[in-house]
Amino acid sequence: MLDNNPDSMELTMALESILPVPDVLQAKRVLAVQPHYDDNDIAAGGTLAALHAAGAEIVYLTVTDDLMGVIDASLSPDAASAQLKREQEAAGKIIGVRQHYWLGYPDAGKYDYFELRAGIIEHIRLVKPDFIFAPDPWLAYEAHRDHIQTGLATAEAAILYGLARLPSSDPAVDTAYGGHELLGIAFYYTREPNTVVDISQRREKKEQAVRCYQAQFSPDDMEQLIAVLNFKASQFAEGRGYSHAEALKVLHPQALHCGI
């Protein structure tokens, strides 16, 4: 929830006068990095749909193969992977995703953090986003390492992508990259939001997208998920003059180093 402590709010306002919170709704090209195939839409689908409607390009980068959560045990890994991608692409059409990329790391498995970071840097240099979305790696009580690693690697990539001596996972991308400005990073799944986005006009579109994800949710589980998302969205919107919202922690990349 939003922090209403007066001392904390005063310090935050002072810092923001020096390094303002970027306006996520001004994003023109977004790279949304997610640990699993449904996280972007579950956590920020309304915001991303609103950005698409405003003319922004939306690109998704999915870190893991997401196979561990597939309910149908009779599916081979290849068949399960194909179903996941079909569902993700169907949901993406509803949200307005222009392009999907997949890194294919093992869901809930072992993979190298620095390789992951290099892969994310590659896609930052390739896509040249002015905004990045990712899960908040500092979420209290987050136990899923895929979420923690994805969020942390994305945050670090956001401050390192411009270092020409630091290679990504693709030398050709590095050679072609001519630099660009990343204006902000928006963390979802956060307990310390500083930005609330009205998604009242995009709530149904978000729900339609989330309902595409059938491989990992039973009908009962899906209804429970939708109910929880609507409840939280109404909480975030309370007292703001609209019905549903999403909450994000939005930072300038410079705010991700040395506590500045």
Stockholm file with secondary structure:
# STOCKHOLM 1.0

chainA/1-260         MLDNNPDSMELTMALESILPVPDVLQAKRVLAVQPHYDDNDIAAGGTLAALHAAGAEIVYLTVTDDLMGVIDASLSPDAASAQLKREQEAAGKIIGVRQHYWLGYPDAGKYDYFELRAGIIEHIRLVKPDFIFAPDPWLAYEAHRDHIQTGLATAEAAILYGLARLPSSDPAVDTAYGGHELLGIAFYYTREPNTVVDISQRREKKEQAVRCYQAQFSPDDMEQLIAVLNFKASQFAEGRGYSHAEALKVLHPQALHCGI
#=GR chainA/1-260 SS CCCCCHHHHHHHHHHHHHSCCCCGGGCSEEEEEESSTTHHHHHHHHHHHHHHHTTCEEEEEEEECCGGGCSCTTSCHHHHHHHHHHHHHHHHHHHTEEEEEEEEECTTSCCCHHHHHHHHHHHHHHHCCSEEEEECTTCTTCCCHHHHHHHHHHHHHHHHTTCTTSCCSCHHHHHHCCCCCCCEEEEESCSSCCEEEECTTTHHHHHHHHTTCCTTCCHHHHHHHHHHHHHHHHHHHTTTTSSCEEEEEEECGGGGSTTC
#=GC SS_cons         CCCCCHHHHHHHHHHHHHSCCCCGGGCSEEEEEESSTTHHHHHHHHHHHHHHHTTCEEEEEEEECCGGGCSCTTSCHHHHHHHHHHHHHHHHHHHTEEEEEEEEECTTSCCCHHHHHHHHHHHHHHHCCSEEEEECTTCTTCCCHHHHHHHHHHHHHHHHTTCTTSCCSCHHHHHHCCCCCCCEEEEESCSSCCEEEECTTTHHHHHHHHTTCCTTCCHHHHHHHHHHHHHHHHHHHTTTTSSCEEEEEEECGGGGSTTC
//
